[in-house]
Amino acid sequence: MTQKTYPRLMLALTVIYGLVIALLALLQTGGVGLVAIVGGVIVGLGWALTGILAKRPS
């Protein structure tokens, strides 16, 4: 994987996560808050890891 792959992958995962949360809210599914919290933490950690990996010299 190249240095540009990680941000692109994270952007795609962030968009998918947002769509899933929107779909769950639209369908009025219970537990949307829990899914949003857990997913937000995972996406945030992914972006943090992407930032760390992007700063490494190749």
C-alpha positions in Angstrom: 0.0 0.0 0.0 1.3 3.4 -0.9 1.2 6.5 1.3 -1.9 7.8 -0.6 -3.9 4.6 -0.1 -4.5 5.0 3.6 -6.3 8.4 3.4 -8.4 7.2 0.5 -9.4 4.1 2.3 -10.3 6.0 5.4 -12.3 8.5 3.4 -14.3 5.7 1.9 -14.8 4.1 5.3 -15.9 7.4 6.8 -18.5 7.9 4.0 -19.8 4.4 4.4 -20.0 4.8 8.1 -22.0 8.0 7.6 -24.4 6.3 5.2 -24.9 3.4 7.6 -25.7 5.8 10.5 -28.1 7.8 8.3 -29.8 4.6 7.1 -30.2 3.4 10.7 -31.7 6.7 11.7 -34.0 6.8 8.7 -35.3 3.3 9.5 -35.7 4.3 13.1 -33.7 1.4 14.3 -33.0 1.2 18.0 -29.4 1.5 19.2 -28.3 4.1 16.7 -26.6 6.1 19.4 -24.5 3.1 20.4 -23.5 2.3 16.8 -22.6 6.0 16.3 -20.4 6.1 19.4 -18.6 2.8 18.7 -18.2 3.6 15.0 -17.0 7.1 15.7 -14.3 5.9 18.0 -13.2 3.3 15.4 -13.2 5.9 12.5 -11.3 8.4 14.7 -8.6 5.8 15.6 -8.4 5.0 11.9 -7.8 8.6 11.0 -5.2 8.9 13.8 -3.4 5.9 12.5 -3.5 7.2 9.0 -1.9 10.5 10.2 0.8 8.6 11.9 1.5 6.4 8.9 1.4 9.4 6.5 4.2 11.2 8.5 6.6 8.2 8.2 9.3 8.6 5.5 9.2 5.9 2.9 
